[in-house]
Amino acid sequence: MTIKIAVLASVLIIAPASAFAGDWTGPYAGVQIGTAEIDVDGALEVDGDGPSFGIFAGYNFQSGPVIFGGEVDYDVTEYDIGDGAAEVDSTTRVKARVGTELGGGLAYGTVGAVWATSPDFIGDGEGYLFGLGYDLPVADNVIVGGEILQHQFDDYNDTGADVGVTTLKARVAYSF
């Protein structure tokens, strides 16, 4: 996971900062690619991981130095749990974000709800999430960013298993 974070940080540092109007208010939408580390505790003690690919859209409001808003995202996932014992096919998230400008970009914290779908015996689950992100304008209306989220599914689908998922995502968005 440390290598993945270092690579993402390198991409964000190398990306050239463009002149940004300084007002984050408005809608945005984009694509994301990521990876996940999964830890299952309870009756089953297994781990998992896998890639994800998705889309997101949101709206920001700026009031002085504070930027806040909401976002929804959907990922197609290839999360493999317990060496093929189970898999997760997709995740959907609804998030609230709040942050401030930092280094020419937007540093933010986020909290929200997450839903996971699985075709296996474990079924679908719902949980909560929290995390951190950074968005950096690189061209007119184009923003690159990174996000790390911690998801928690307590008693996943009444299985008695508590599932923790850490995701790391690289994102590209267009602001309207």
C-alpha positions in Angstrom: 0.0 0.0 0.0 2.9 2.4 0.7 4.2 2.0 -2.8 0.8 2.8 -4.3 0.5 5.9 -2.1 4.0 7.1 -3.2 3.1 6.6 -6.9 -0.1 8.6 -6.5 1.7 11.4 -4.7 4.3 11.5 -7.4 1.7 11.8 -10.1 0.0 14.7 -8.2 3.3 16.5 -7.6 4.5 16.2 -11.3 1.2 17.4 -12.7 1.6 21.1 -13.6 -0.6 23.5 -11.7 -2.6 25.9 -14.0 -4.0 29.3 -13.3 -7.2 28.5 -11.4 -9.9 31.1 -11.0 -10.0 30.4 -7.3 -13.7 29.7 -7.1 -14.5 26.0 -6.6 -18.3 26.6 -6.8 -20.0 24.4 -9.4 -20.6 20.9 -10.7 -17.9 18.4 -11.7 -17.8 14.9 -13.1 -15.0 12.4 -13.9 -13.5 9.0 -13.9 -11.4 7.1 -11.3 -9.2 4.1 -11.0 -8.1 2.5 -7.8 -7.1 -0.4 -5.7 -8.4 -1.8 -2.4 -7.2 -3.8 0.6 -9.9 -5.7 2.4 -9.8 -7.2 6.0 -12.6 -9.4 7.2 -12.9 -10.0 11.0 -15.4 -12.2 12.8 -16.4 -15.8 12.0 -14.1 -15.6 9.0 -10.6 -14.1 9.3 -9.7 -13.5 5.6 -8.1 -10.7 3.5 -8.6 -9.5 0.0 -7.8 -6.9 -2.6 -8.4 -5.9 -6.1 -8.8 -3.0 -8.6 -11.7 -0.7 -9.3 -12.8 1.6 -12.2 -15.6 4.1 -11.9 -17.3 7.4 -12.4 -18.2 10.2 -10.0 -20.1 13.5 -10.0 -20.6 16.3 -7.5 -21.1 19.9 -6.7 -19.0 22.3 -4.6 -19.9 25.5 -2.8 -17.3 28.0 -1.7 -17.8 30.3 1.2 -14.6 32.3 1.9 -11.8 29.8 2.4 -14.2 26.8 3.1 -15.2 24.6 0.2 -18.0 22.1 0.9 -20.3 19.9 -1.2 -21.6 16.5 -2.1 -20.5 13.7 -4.4 -21.8 10.3 -5.7 -19.7 7.7 -7.3 -20.0 4.2 -8.7 -17.2 1.7 -9.2 -17.1 -1.6 -11.0 -14.8 -3.7 -8.8 -12.8 -6.9 -9.0 -12.4 -7.4 -5.3 -11.3 -10.9 -4.4 -11.8 -12.0 -0.8 -10.3 -15.1 0.8 -8.5 -16.4 -2.4 -11.7 -16.6 -4.4 -14.1 -17.5 -1.6 -16.1 -14.3 -2.3 -15.9 -11.3 -4.6 -17.5 -7.8 -4.7 -18.7 -6.6 -8.1 -19.5 -2.9 -7.5 -19.7 -0.2 -4.9 -21.8 3.0 -4.8 -21.0 5.9 -2.5 -22.7 9.1 -1.4 -20.3 11.5 0.3 -20.2 14.9 1.9 -16.9 16.8 1.4 -15.4 19.8 3.2 -12.0 21.4 2.7 -9.9 24.4 1.9 -7.4 25.5 -0.8 -3.9 24.3 -0.1 -0.9 24.6 -2.5 -3.1 25.6 -5.4 -5.5 22.7 -5.0 -8.3 21.6 -2.7 -7.5 19.5 0.3 -10.6 17.9 1.8 -12.1 15.4 4.2 -15.1 13.3 3.4 -17.7 11.1 5.1 -20.6 9.2 3.7 -22.5 5.9 3.1 -21.4 3.0 0.9 -23.2 0.0 -0.7 -21.5 -3.1 -2.0 -22.9 -5.7 -4.3 -21.7 -9.3 -4.3 -23.1 -12.2 -6.3 -21.7 -14.7 -3.7 -23.3 -16.1 -0.6 -22.3 -13.0 1.3 -24.8 -10.9 -0.6 -25.0 -7.1 -0.6 -23.9 -4.9 2.2 -24.1 -1.3 3.4 -21.7 0.7 5.6 -20.1 4.0 6.2 -16.9 5.7 5.0 -14.5 8.5 5.8 -11.3 9.7 4.1 -9.1 12.4 2.7 -8.5 13.7 -0.8 -6.7 16.3 -2.8 -7.8 17.9 -6.1 -5.4 19.9 -8.3 -6.4 22.0 -11.4 -4.0 21.2 -14.3 -5.8 22.9 -17.2 -8.9 24.9 -17.8 -11.7 23.0 -16.2 -9.5 19.8 -15.8 -8.7 18.6 -12.3 -6.6 15.6 -11.2 -6.8 14.2 -7.8 -6.3 11.4 -5.3 -8.5 10.0 -2.6 -8.0 7.5 0.2 -11.1 6.1 1.8 -11.7 3.8 4.8 -15.0 1.8 4.5 -16.5 -0.1 7.3 -19.3 -2.7 7.0 -20.3 -3.8 10.5 -22.0 -7.2 10.6 -21.9 -7.4 6.8 -25.4 -8.5 5.5 -26.0 -10.2 8.9 -23.1 -12.6 8.5 -21.4 -11.7 11.7 -18.4 -10.5 9.8 -17.0 -7.0 10.1 -15.4 -5.9 6.9 -12.9 -3.0 6.6 -11.9 -1.8 3.1 -9.2 0.8 2.4 -9.3 2.2 -1.2 -6.8 4.4 -2.9 -8.0 6.2 -6.1 -6.5 8.4 -8.8 -9.2 10.7 -10.4 -9.6 13.0 -13.3 -12.5 15.4 -13.5 -14.0 18.1 -15.6 -15.5 21.1 -13.8 -18.4 22.9 -15.5 
